[in-house]
Amino acid sequence: MLLPIAVFAGFAGMAAWALMRDNPDVVPSAMVGREAPSVGATTLPGKTQLTDEMLRQPGVKLVNFWASWCPPCRAEHPTLTELSKRMPVYGVDLKDPESAALGFLSEHGDPFHALATDPRGRIAIDWGVTAPPETFIIDGKGRILYRHAGPLVREDYTNRFLPELEKALAAE
């Protein structure tokens, strides 16, 4: 007899919590505040290998998970190119054949200061990536400050990502 009331109370409590969050459209990342996981030890031919040590160097940096087969990754590519003029932007190529990834970078330009490859998606799992593109803001100690799921374009970029980036840069 009390089971339906308890179930309803549980759902009502979860709904109330969801409505009171700062931004109910953003799924919180369990990685924020933690040290960035390993980025593996493979890269594309002719590219600089992204290393775990690079993520711990002083200054704010970005890590972007992308793929040539990902249409939103194409949409955000000009934004990454502009950001790479201000700070290190590192890339992790996700589940991509080498030739496709190299062709993408040749056609659209290479904004990445260094690259890692993730042919099986294992690195993405360790980082909590659900689907590309996802971009992480990393501090000078290698800690994840912010995770942005989706392309860095339009209002999402200016209203959600840029304020977090500016906050990270101001704290450095």
C-alpha positions in Angstrom: 0.0 0.0 0.0 2.8 2.4 0.8 5.0 1.3 -2.2 3.2 3.6 -4.8 3.5 6.6 -2.4 7.2 5.9 -1.9 7.8 5.5 -5.6 6.0 8.8 -6.3 7.9 10.6 -3.6 11.2 9.3 -5.1 10.3 10.6 -8.6 9.1 13.9 -7.1 12.4 14.3 -5.3 14.5 13.6 -8.4 12.4 16.1 -10.4 12.8 18.8 -7.8 16.5 18.2 -7.7 16.7 18.4 -11.5 14.8 21.7 -11.6 16.9 23.3 -8.9 20.3 22.6 -10.6 22.3 25.6 -11.9 21.7 24.5 -15.5 19.4 21.6 -16.0 20.5 21.2 -19.6 24.1 20.3 -18.6 24.9 16.8 -17.5 27.6 17.1 -14.8 30.9 15.4 -15.4 32.4 13.1 -12.8 35.8 14.1 -14.2 35.7 17.8 -13.3 38.2 18.5 -10.5 40.1 15.3 -11.1 43.5 14.7 -12.8 43.2 14.2 -16.5 43.4 10.5 -17.4 46.1 9.1 -19.7 46.0 10.0 -23.4 47.7 6.9 -24.6 50.9 6.5 -26.7 49.8 6.7 -30.3 49.4 9.5 -32.8 49.0 10.0 -36.5 52.0 9.8 -38.8 53.9 13.0 -39.0 52.1 14.6 -36.0 53.5 15.4 -32.5 52.5 12.8 -29.9 50.3 14.2 -27.2 51.7 13.1 -23.8 50.4 13.0 -20.3 53.2 15.4 -19.3 51.9 18.0 -21.8 48.7 18.1 -19.9 50.6 19.0 -16.7 52.6 21.9 -18.1 51.8 25.4 -16.8 48.9 27.2 -18.3 45.4 26.5 -19.4 45.0 24.1 -22.3 42.2 22.3 -24.2 41.8 18.7 -25.0 39.3 18.0 -27.8 37.9 14.6 -28.7 37.1 14.6 -32.5 36.7 12.3 -35.5 36.6 12.9 -39.3 33.3 11.0 -39.5 31.7 13.4 -37.0 29.6 16.3 -38.7 29.6 18.4 -35.5 33.4 18.1 -35.4 33.5 19.7 -38.8 31.2 22.5 -37.6 33.4 23.4 -34.6 36.8 23.1 -36.4 37.1 26.9 -37.2 36.5 27.6 -33.5 39.3 25.3 -32.5 41.6 26.9 -35.1 40.9 30.3 -33.6 41.4 29.0 -30.0 44.7 27.4 -31.0 46.1 30.9 -31.6 45.5 31.7 -27.9 46.5 28.5 -26.1 47.5 24.9 -26.7 44.7 22.9 -28.2 45.4 19.1 -28.1 43.3 16.6 -30.0 42.4 13.0 -29.5 41.2 11.4 -32.7 38.5 8.9 -31.9 37.8 5.6 -33.8 39.1 7.0 -37.1 41.2 5.3 -39.8 44.5 7.1 -40.1 43.9 8.1 -43.8 40.5 9.6 -43.0 41.9 11.6 -40.0 44.9 12.9 -42.0 42.7 13.8 -44.9 40.4 15.8 -42.6 43.3 17.7 -41.1 44.8 18.3 -44.6 41.5 19.6 -45.9 40.4 21.7 -42.9 43.7 22.6 -41.3 45.4 21.2 -38.2 44.7 23.3 -35.0 46.2 20.7 -32.7 49.5 21.4 -31.0 49.8 17.6 -30.4 47.6 14.6 -31.1 46.7 11.2 -29.7 44.7 8.5 -31.4 42.1 6.4 -29.8 41.2 3.7 -32.3 39.2 1.5 -29.9 37.6 4.3 -27.9 39.3 3.2 -24.6 40.8 6.6 -23.9 37.4 8.3 -24.4 35.8 5.9 -21.9 38.5 6.8 -19.3 37.7 10.5 -19.9 34.0 10.0 -19.7 33.4 11.0 -23.3 29.9 10.0 -24.5 30.3 11.1 -28.2 32.5 13.5 -30.1 33.0 16.3 -30.1 33.8 16.9 -26.5 36.3 19.5 -25.2 37.9 19.7 -21.8 39.5 22.7 -20.2 42.7 21.6 -18.3 44.6 23.7 -15.7 48.4 24.0 -15.3 48.4 21.0 -12.9 46.6 18.7 -15.3 43.2 18.9 -13.6 40.0 19.0 -15.6 38.2 22.2 -14.9 35.3 21.9 -17.3 33.8 19.5 -19.8 31.9 20.7 -22.8 29.8 18.1 -24.7 28.9 19.0 -28.2 30.4 21.4 -30.8 31.9 24.7 -29.9 29.5 26.8 -32.0 27.0 29.6 -31.7 25.3 30.3 -28.4 26.6 27.1 -26.8 30.1 28.4 -27.4 29.6 32.0 -26.3 27.2 31.3 -23.4 28.5 28.1 -21.9 32.1 27.4 -23.0 33.7 30.9 -23.2 32.7 31.9 -19.6 34.3 28.8 -18.2 37.4 29.3 -20.3 37.7 33.0 -19.2 37.2 31.9 -15.6 40.0 29.3 -16.0 42.4 31.9 -17.6 41.7 34.4 -14.9 42.6 31.8 -12.2 46.0 31.0 -13.8 
